[in-house]
Amino acid sequence: MNKNTKRKRKKLNIYERKDNRWEGRYIKYYIQNKPQYGYVYGKTYAEAKDKLTNIKHNTDTENDIITDSNVTLYDMADEWLKSIKIKVKQSSYIKYYYTVKNHIKDSRISNYTMNNLKPLVITDYTNETINKGKLSMNTIRYNLLVLGMILKYYKGNYDKGFDINIIYPKEEKKPIEILTDNEIMALEKYLINDVTPEKIGILLALYTGLRLGELCALTLDDINLQDGYVSITKTLQRVKDFENIDGAKTKLIIETPKSETSIRQIPLPDFILPLLQAFYNKCYVEGKKIYLLTGAEKAIDPRTYQNHFKKYLKDCSIKSKNFHVLRHTFATRCINSGCDIKSVSEMLGHSSIKITLELYVHPDFESKKANINKVLPLAVIAINEELPIAI
């Protein structure tokens, strides 16, 4: 690269990226006197420069918002990722990043310009993805959800007349798996015998419905033994290393739960309080953050704890199951025991009662039969009283 090219690059705010493409930055508009930037991309410096020049000619001077529609979905996906990077949780951003990288930018529609991205194009792309049979329906739905967020960003910042209504394929609903009564009894006997911090955690999940990440993030300070409840304010998970996002390295992070309703207090059953009290007396150190599942200042990896759980199931001669079966079992037992749906929903941290109803309220045939017989057959009774024969 010669000196003149370097000088132009600096002046026009054009830089070479790690993927060997060129990126140009420009001011789209201002919010409270702070510039809001847009980006263009090219395979060469000259291409990026031309795009920046064209942008200036296509600026809506009245609103000071760019209305250029020749940008590709590939480039718009990159810009959208940059726009949300500081707005969403680290774990969410990494999930969005890999969805964009592996399923949107890597698709044939990524080369479409935004003005040529029509509903039929999205529908064909969806059908092609389904027909390949490589992704689950729920993964396809999530990919389309992310695509929809990119399109919404484009509409809000570039073309307010742009509108595509994405048609989502039908959601796959797999039957919820729960532990049987015999399996619960076997597991409980195993956990209470020779109690360890790891075993207390399994018992706690079985009677509170905690998610795996929520349980791994619990410290002794989160447990109020006097009033008998546990506070859920954080979750622990393993994610791709944010500073090495294109590499294979991962790290453990602790964040707030995935939604506001996931921050909650869950009452503890009376029988578990003495077990927690004994553990508390043994491990608590004032001024130190002691994790429940380790009894130390270091948390346990959720994947490691999942393996502990599967070992316990094997020891109890129970078929291997995902850790989430404890949450499903807790919710189902609460509802079958007559707990009100609102209470169950709040203990689970659901954002609405509708989610709880759709997931867990599915009466079996015997329950339906018992309910139908509660409806008194008045007309039949009246006829039966008048006739000498039974109907």
N, C-alpha and C positions, 0 to 999 in steps of 0.2 A: 504494500500500500504506500503511495507516495504522500508527500507532505501536504499537498493540496487536498487530497481526499480526507486526510485526518482533520484538516482545518474545517472543511465543510461538515464533516460528521459532528464535530463539536458544536458548530454554530447552529445546525439544524436539529440537534438533539437526536441523532441517529446512532445506534450502537449495534455491534455484532453480538448475537446471542450464542450461548453454548451449543445450540443445535445448528449453528452455522447460518441461521437466517438473520436478517437485519430487522431491527425494530426501531420505529420512529415514534416519538411522543409529541403530542400537541395538546393545547388547552382547548377543551370543549366548551366550558362555561365556568362561571364562578358562583360559589355559594358562600355568602358572608365574606366576600373579598378573597376567598381561598380558591385557587385554581383547581378544577376537576379535569383530569387528564384522560385523553383517549390514545389509542395505539394503532399503528399500522405495521404491516410486516411484509417483507419481500425476500426473495431468494438472493438478491444482490443489493448493494448499497444504492445503486441507481434506481432500482425498482421501488425501494422504500422511499427514496427522495421524491420520485414522481407521485407516489401516493400522497405524501405530505403536501405536495404542491396542489394536487387535485382537491384535497380536503379543504384548502383555503378558499378555493373557488366555489365549493359547495356548502359553505357555511351560511346558516340562516341568521342573518345579521339582526333580525328582530328579536329572536330568542337567544341568540348566541349559542345555539345547539347544532351540532353537525347532523346533517340528514343524508350522508353518504350511504348508499345501500349496496355498493359493490364489494364491501368487505365479505370475506368468506366465513362460513360457520366455524371453520378451524381457528381463524384469527379471533372471531368473536368469543369463542370458548376460552381462549387464552386471556382475553381482556376481562371477561366475567370473573375468572379465577382471581385475577389481580384485584378486582374490585371488592371481593368478599374476604380476602385473606385476613384482614384485621378486624372483620366484623363477626366472624363465626369462630366456634371453638376449634382448637387445633385438630382434634379427632375428626370433626365434621369436615374441615378443609381437606384433610388427607384423603378422606373417603370421596369427596367431590373430585379431587385431583386425579385419582386413579380411575374414577368413572369416566371423566373427560378424556384422559390419556388412552385408556384401553377400549372404550366403547363408543366415543363420539368422534374424537379426532382421528381415530383409526378406522372409521366407517367411510363408506363411499360418499355419503352425503356431506362429509366435512368440506369437500371442495366446492359445494354449491355456494354461490353468493347469496346474501340474505334476501335480495329482491327476487331470486328464483326459487327460494325455499317455500314451496306451496304445500297445502295440506295433503295432496296426493303423494308428494314426495315422501313426507313423513309416514304416511300410511303404508306405502310400498316398502319403506325401510323397516317398519315394524313387522310386516308380514314376512319379509325375507329373513329377519332375525329369528322369528318364531319357527319358520320352516327349517332353518339350519339345525334346530334342536340342541344347540350347545349350551344355551342359557335357560335357567328356570324362568317361569312366567313372572315371578316376583322380581327377579333381577332385571328383566326387560322393562317392567313397570317402573322400577327405580331409575333406570337409565333414561327413560322418557321423562320422568319427573325432573331430573337434572337438565335435560334438554329444554324442558318447558321454562325452567328458571333462566336459562341463557337467552331464550327467545323473549322472555318478559323484560330482561335487562336491555336487550337491543331495542325493543319497542319504547321503553321509557327514556332511553338516551339518544336514540337515533331517528326512529320513525314511528311516530305516535299512531299512524294509520295501519301499521303492521299488526296483523292478528291471525294467529293460527290456533285453532282449537284441537289439541292433541287427543286422539282417541286411544284410550288405554285398553290393552287386552284384559280379559277377565282375570281377577286375582285368584291364585291358587290357595285354597283353604284346606290344609291338611288337618286331620283329626288330632285333637290335643291328647297327648299321652300323659297319664298320671300313674302314680304308684297305687297298687291294690292295697286293701286293708291288711292282708297278710304280709305284703312287702313292707308296709309302714311299720308293722309290729316288729318284724325281723330287724329292720334297720334301726329302730329306736332302741331295742335291746342291745344291739351291737354298739351304738354310740354312747349309751349311758354306762356301759361296762368299760372300765379303764378310760376315763374321760381325758381328752387332750384338747388343746385349743382348736385344732382342725376339726375334731368331732363336734365340739360345741357349735362351731360355725354351721355345720350341716343341719344340726338340730334347730338352730336359730332360723335358717332358711326355710325349713319345713314348717315352721310355725309363725313366720312373718311374711313369706313370699318375697324376700329380698332377691334382687338380681345379683349375679355373680360379681360384677364389678363393684356394686354397692357394698357387698359383704367384705370383699378384699380390702376396701378402703376404710372399714370401720376401725376406730380407735376406742380405747376405754373411755375417753371423754365423751364419746357419742352415746354412751349407755347410762341412763339414769335409773339406778337400782332402787332409789328411794320411792320414786313415783312410778316405776315399772314401765319404762318405754325406751325405745331406741330412736335416735335422731339420724335421718338420712340427709346428708348435706353434700356428699361428694361420691365420686365413682372412680375406680382405678381400671385402666386398660392398657394393653400393649398396642402400640401403633408404630408405623414407619417413622424413623427418625426425621423430624421436621427439618433439621439442618442437613440431612443427607437423603433427601426425598427420592432421588433416583437410584439410591443404593439399596443394599439388602438389609442394612442395619435397622433395628427396632429399639424402642425404649418404652419404659413404663411411665405413664403420666396420670396425674390425679386432677380431675376437673369437677365442676359442678354437674349434677345429673342432667340428663338430656332434655328435661322440660321443668318448668316451674312447679308443676304438680308432683314431680318426682322428689322434690324437697319436702319431707314430711316427717311426722312422728308416728311410730307404730307401737301400740301397747304390747307388752310382753306377757305371755301366759305365766301364771304364778309358779308352776312347777319348774320353770327354767331359771327362775331368779336365784335360788340357792347355788346352782351350778356356776352361774355367772359371778356370784358374790365370792365364791371360793377362788375362782380364777383371778378376779379383781384383787383380792387380798394378797395373792401370791405374786402378781406381775406388776401391779401399779407402782409407778415411780413419779412422785410429784415433779411437775415441770417438764416431763418427757412425754413424747407422743408414742404411746405403746399400742401397736396394732393387735386387734383381738385374735386374729388367726395365727400369729407368730409369738405373741407374748414378748415382742422385742420392738425396736424402733424401725425395723425394716419390714416392709409389707411383702406379702407373698404374691408371686406372679399368678394371675387368674388361670393360665393354662396349667401351671403346676397344681393348683388347687382342684381344678377339674380332674386331673389325674388321681389325686387323693380320693375324690368322690367315687370315681369309677373303681378304684381298688376296694373301697368299702362295700360297694355293691357286689363285687365279685366275692368278697369274703362272706357276704350274706346270701350267696347263691342267687342273686338277682341279676337279670339280664342287663347288660350295659345300656345306660341312658344318658342323655345330655343333662347338664346341671339344671337347666331350666325346668326339668320335670318337677323339681321341688316347688317352684313358684306355681306351676299349674296345679299341683296337688293341693297346695295350701288354698288357692282360690276356689277350687272345686269343693273341697271339704267345707269351707266357710259357707258357701251357697247351699250345699246339701244339708247343712246343719241349721239353716234358717236365718243366717245373718242377712241383714238388709243390704241391698246392692250398693247403696251410697257408701256405706262404711267399708265394704270390700274394695270398692273402686278407689277410695282415698288411701287405704292401706297399701294397695298395689301401686299407687302413684299414677294411675291412668288420668288422662286429660279430660275424659268424659265417661259418664255411666254407660253410654252407648258401646264403647270399646269393651267394657266388662261384660255387658249383656251378650254381645256378639261372640266373645271368646268362650264364655263359661256357662251361660244359661242355655243348656240343651237337654231338656227332660228326656229320659228314656221312655220306651214304650209302656212299661208298667206304670210309670208316673202319669203318663197321659191317660191310660186306661182308668186309673184310680180317680183322676180329675173328672173324666167324662161321666163317671157314675155318680158324681156329686150333684149333677144336674138332674133334678127330680122329674121323672116322666109323668107329668100331671095328666096329660090327655090319655095316656095308656092306662093310668090308674082309674080314671073316670070310666073308661070303656070297660075295663076289667070288672068294675063293681056292678055294671049293668048286665054283663053277660055271664052265663053259667059256666063258661069254659075259660080256662086261663089262656092268655095271649102271650 
